[in-house]
Amino acid sequence: MMDAEIKLTDKLERKLPPQLMDFLKSAGKKAAERNEKAYIVGGVVRDLLLGLANYDIDLTVEGDAVALAHELLGNIAGTITVHKQFNTAKIELEGWNIDFATARSETYARPGALPEITPASLVEDLKRRDFTINAMAIGLSGKNYGTLYDPCNGKTDLQEGKIRILHDGSFIDDSTRIWRGLRYEQRLGFQIEAHTLELLKRDIPMLDSVSGERISYEIDCIFKEQHPERVFARAYRLGVLNKLNALIKFDKPMEEWFARAREMSYPNAPSAVLYWLLLTYNLDIDNRERFISYLKLPKRISQAFRDCSAVKDRLELLSASGISNSEIYRLLTGYSPQAITANIIAGDVEESRAALNLYMEKLRGMKTIISGSDIMQMGVEQGPQLKKMLDAVLDARLNGEVISREDEIAIVKKMLKE
């Protein structure tokens, strides 16, 4: 046991940044002073054993997690957020997040309900989690420092590359674990263990028992993965995606859309909004509205959906031979960049891509040199005539008909004479 503890201690101190490690040591010591015990739990333990970087730390405390967090914050420059109803706290420190939670057990009044929480031991806390690979902890307090706690044999499943549920009713209690299991499987290159896969398939109907907001959160988490299309392709093959929307068919072309989105966004990752638009691109506007309603999507995403549909409706016009830059601009201005990018990637009117790309790369940022105030100084009053003149000047600039300020003023003077 001692060799294993020393080895794990070495992993901790090699893999985590020194300042973060110092904070965790302080948390363990402070907990011991309070006759409590603190543990690193969950994903960071999993990733530590896999040799992966993960600096978002979850701490479980056999004691009062919120009080411990407050005491630790007194010695450092950081901010704290407390959720009293769950007896949890989050400290933001040097760009890292450290979540504190009191060790707890959970019971579910009905499938899909949020759990009822009661204080418990570390082992009870680990056994209420989603998968074995996330049900491990490392001690931080006293003689337990560096000790691995693994009551569900998560380390073995890590070594064998398996995603295993903790009990047969787990997906019934919380069916969002179905989406999480698929996400971990594809991220880590693991396989969902055979019995767990049977339970997953059996319990797909339980996805109807949780709110759209909770499903939306899981989809957002998938969009943050390096290759989210792998998760959706797997979900489609298993029939899980069908519960999100029966009309979404995540086939090979859609996988290629996601890859193209990464190419176009490089070196940044694509926005979640763009991924949402690609995922739903083949839905008509009515089904998109139902999708928005079901998932309770925020206004910025809902508007992007509507923008995407509007741009899609304009693809034929944008493909017209001889279309001018100003016509392209008028057809696309006001719509979100993500909506236009989604149509570049997924639009089925090939001839429209040149216009869409031209708008994104050149036209959308164009402005006139002269302003409304400049035109008003020439005797034009605020109103429709002023707007007409500004539009005419902008059209001329978009079409390459003017270069200088003087050219723009000449257009206004000509219009004043007409």
N, C-alpha and C positions, 0 to 999 in steps of 0.2 A: 504493500500500500504506500509505503514511504517513497519508493522510487517513482510511482505514478504521480504522487503529489508534487514531488520536486520537478518532474518533467512538465507538469501542467503549469506550475509556477513560472518556469522558464518561458513557456509559450505566452503566458500573460505578459510578462515583462519584456519579451522580445517583440511582440506583435502590436501592443498598444503604445501610443505616444507617451513619453515620460510624464508630461503634465497631467494627462488623463489618468495614467497609472497612479500618480501621486494622489489624485483626488479619490480614486477608488480605495487606496490604502487608508486614507483618512476616514472614508465612510465606514470601512471595516472596523477601524480603531474606535471611532466615535460610537458605533453600535455596541461594541463590547463594553465601553464605559457605561452605556445605558442598560447593560445586562440584556442586550438584544443581539441578534445575528443578522448580518447582511450577506447577500449572495448576488453574484451576476447570474442572470437567468436567460433562457430562450435563445433567440437567434444569434446573439453575439457569441455564446458558448459553441453553438453549432459551427459558426464560421471560423472561430478560433481553432477548433479541432480540424477543420478542413484547410486551414492555412489561408483563409480569405480575410480581407480587411473589412471591419465593421466597427464604426465608432459611435453608433447610436446605442447607448447602453441601457439595459433594463435591470434595475436592482429590485430584488424582493427582500423584504425585511420581516423577520419574525419579531414583531413589535410594532411601534408606531412609525410608519414610513414618512408621514408628513412632518412629524416633529423632528425626525432625524434630518430630513432635507432642510428644514429651517435652521437647525443648528449648524449644519455644514455651510450653508449660505452665509452665515455670519462671518466666516473667515476668508471668503473669496469674492471676486467681482463677477457676479452673475445675476441672472433674473430667475424668479420662481413663479410657476403657475400651479395653483392648487385646485383639485376637484374633490370637494369635501364628501360628496355623495358616494364616491368610489374609494375614498381614503387614499388618493394618489397625488403625486406632485411631479412636476417636471422642472429641472434646472437646466438652463441654457448657459453653457460655459465655453468660451474660446471657440465658438463654432460647433461645439458638440452638444448633444442632447442626452441628458441622463434622467430616465424615468424611475420614480420611486413608487413602489406599491407594497402594501401590507400583504403578507402571505395569506391566501384566501382559498376557500372552496366555493363552488358555484352549484346552484340548483336551478332548474328551468321549470317554471310553472306550466309551460306548454311549448311545443316545438316552435322555434324561431323567436321566442320571447327573449328579451335581455335577461341575463342571469340575476338571481338573488344571491348576494355575496355575504359570506360570514368569515371571520378570521379563522385561520387554520395553520397547520405546520407547513414547512417547506415541502415535504413529500406529498401532502395532500394538494398543495398548490401546483406542483409539477404534474400530478396525475389528472388535473382538470384541464390540461392544455390540449392543443389540437393534434399534434403528431409527435411521435417518439423523439424525432431529431430536434424538436423544439422543447423537450421536457427534461432538460439537463440544467444543472447549476454549478457554479464554482464558488466555494466559500471565501469570504473576505475577512472574517472575524477570528482573531485569536489563533488557536491551534488548527482551525479549519481552513486557514488561508491556503488557497491553491487546491483544495480537495474537490474532486469532481463528484457530484451527486447525480446518479443516473438510475433512478428506480424503474424506468420503463425500457431499459436497454437501448437507448437512443444511439449510443456510441457504436454498437454492433450494426444497427441499421445504417449509420453513416458509412461504416466500412464496407457494407454490402450494397450501398447505393439504393436504399429502399425508403419509400414514403409509407409509413404505417400509422393508422389511426389508433387511438388509445383504447377505445371500447366500441362495441357494436352500435350503440345509440348516439355516437358522437355527431354524425351528419344530421341526425334527427334533431338533436338539441340545437345545433347551429349549422344550417346548411351552407352558410358562406364558406365553411371549411372546404367544401367541394372546389370552389374557385381557388382557394389558397393552396390546396393540395396540388392542383394542376400547375399553379404558378411555381411552387417549389420544385416539382418534378422537372419542369422544363428549364428552370434557372440552373439547377444543379446537375442536370443530365442524369437524374435518377429514374427509377421506375416505381410507380405506385404498386405496392405489394398486392398479391393476388386477392387475398380476402378483403383488403381495403377497397380494391377496385370493384369487387362484387357489391360491397356496401354502398359505394359511391353511385354505381348504376342504379341500385335499388332505390336510393334516396333522392335521386334527381327531382322527383315531384315535390320534395320538401322545400325546394327553392321558392315555391309559392308562399311559404310560411314566413318569409322575412321581407322587410320593407324594401322598396325600390332604392331608397337612399343607401342602405347597407350594401346592396348589390353594386350600385354605382361606385361606392368606395372601393370595392374589390376590383372593379374594372379599371379604375384610376391607378391602383397599385400595379396591375398588369401592364399598363401603358408605361410605367417607369422601368420595366424590365429591359434588358439589352435587346431581346428578340421577342417582343410580345406576340408576334404572329404565331410562334410555336405553341403558345398557350391556347390561342383561339382555334388553331387548327386541330389540336388535341381535343378541345372542348366540343368542336363541331363533330368530330368523328364519334365521340362518346354520347352525343345527344344533349350535352349540357348547354351548348350555345342556343339550342332550340328554345330553352326556357327564357333566354334573354329576349329573343325575337325569332319566331318560326320562319321568317322570310330571309334571314341572314344566312347565306351560304358561304362559309369561309373556305374558298377553294384556292387553287394555286395562284390565279391572278391576284387575289386579295393579299396573299402572302407577299407577292412581288410588289404590290402597292406599298406595303409597310416598309419593305427594304428600300424602295425608291424614296420614301419620305425621309429615311435616315440619310440617304445620299444627298438629298436636297438641303437638309438641315445642317449637315456637317460643317464645322466641328461640334456644333451643339446637337443635343437630342431633339427630336421632333416634339412639338407641344402636344399635350394630351388632347387639346381641341382638334388638331389635325388628325390624330389617330381616331377620335370619335367620328369625325366626318368620313374617314375612309371605311371604318367598320360599318357604317350605315348608308354608304353612298348609293347602294342599289335600292334602298327603300324609297317609295314615293312619299310625297309630302304628308299625306294623311297618316301613313304608318310612322313617319318620323315624329309627327306630333304626338301620336300615342306612345312612342318610345320616350319622348321627353317627359310626358306626363307620368309614365310608369316609374321612371328612374328619378323623378323630381330634380332634373338637371338644372343647374344655375342659369341665370339669364344670359350670361356671356356665351355659354355653350349653346343654349337654345337659339339665340340670335344667329350664331355661326351656322347652325343647321339650316335655318331659313335662308341665310345668305347663300349657302351652298346650293340649295334647290333653285334659287333665283338665278345664280350664275349658270347652273346646268341648263336652265330654260333658254339661256342666251347663246349657247354654244353654236347653234346654226347661224345666228346673225353674225357672230364673231368669225365664222369661217368664210364669210362672203368675199369673193374676189374683189380686190381693190378697196377694201375697207380702209378708211383713213385713221390716223392715230387719234384724232379728236373723237371719232365715232367709237373707237375702242375704249377710250377714256370715259365717255359718257355712259357706255354700257356697263362699265365695271366700277366706277367710282362709288365709294360709300360702302362697298362690301368688304368683309373682313379678309385680310391676307390669307388666312388659313382656308377660307372657303374657295378662294381662287386657286391656291396651291393644290387643294384636293381635286379640283377639276382638271388641273394640269396633269396630275398623276392618274386619275381614274376616268376622266371624261372620254366618251366613246366617239367624239367628233374630232378626228385627228387634225383636220385643217385648222381647228380653233386654237391649238396649242401655241402656235406662233404668236397669235394676238395676246393670249393670256401671259405668255412669257415676256412679251414686249411691255405689257402693262406693269408687271411685277418688277422688271429689271430697270425700266426707264421712265415710263409715263406717270406712274402713280405719285412720284415725288416732284413732278414738275409744278412750278408756280410762275406767275407773272412777275416781272420786275416792278412794274408800277402797281400801286395799291388803289383801293377805292377812294382814299383821301386825295390821292394825286388827281384822279378824274373829277372829283368834286371841286377841286381848285380850278378846274377848267370850266366850271359853271354848271355841272350836272348835279341835280339834286338826288338825295337818297331815294331809292325806289326801283321799279322795274327796269327803267332805262339804264341805271347804273349797273345793275346785274347783267343786263344784256351786253353792255360794253365790256365788262370784265370777262364774261364768257367768250366773247369774240376774240379778245386779246389772248386768252388762254388757248383757245382753239388754234390760233395762228402760231403760237409758240409750240404747241404739241405737234403741229404739222410741219414745223421747220420753216415757217414763212417769215419769222422775225428772229432777230438775233440780239439787238440792243434795246435799251430803254427808249431811244429815239424812235425805233421801229414801232414799238408798242404805242407810243404817244401819237404817231402818225395814223395808226388805225383808229384811235379815238377821235382825232380831228376829222378824219374822213367821215366817220359816222355822224359827227355833229353837223356836217354840211348836208347830209342826206335828208 
